[in-house]
Amino acid sequence: MSDISKTTINLPVDLKKELKKMAIDEDTSLSGLIIKMIEEGMENRKGNVISDGD
């Protein structure tokens, strides 16, 4: 993994509560869960890139 950079984001209270529950269920931290979700989303986006008809 690359270097870590701290970033602050504002989350709606309900969303943060849901994410905390998910993190507890997956035995990880809130930030660990968010990083995992972002990485999974980036992998999906890279896998779904549509060519321009090359």
N, C-alpha and C positions, 0 to 999 in steps of 0.2 A: 504494500500500500504506500501511497505517496505521503508527503508531509501533510500535517493537519493544520488547517487554518480555522480559527474560531469565527463563527458567524452567528448573529442573533436574528431570530425571526419571531414575528408576532403571530400567535395561533389563536383562533377562537377557543374559548374556554371548553366548550363541548368537545371539540376536536382533540384538544390536548388531553382531556380525560380519557377519551377513547384510545388514543395512542399510548397513554400510560398503561391502560388495561392490557393492550396488546403486548407491550414490552414486558409486563409482568408474566403474561402467559408464555412468552417466548424466552423468558429468563435472560433478559438483556436490559440495557439502559434505554431511556427515551432517545437519547442521541444516537445510540447504536442502532435502534430500530429505524430511525429516520434515515440514517446513512444507508442502511440495507435497502430500504424502500427506494431511495434515490438511485442507488446502483442498479437495482432490478429494473427500474423504469428506464434508465439509460441503456441497459442491455436490450430491452424490448424495442426501444426506438431505433437502435442500431440495426436490429434484426428486421425491422419493418420498413427500412428505407427502400423506396421505389425508384427504380432507375428511370432516366429520361428517355428510354428507348434506344440506348446505345447498341 
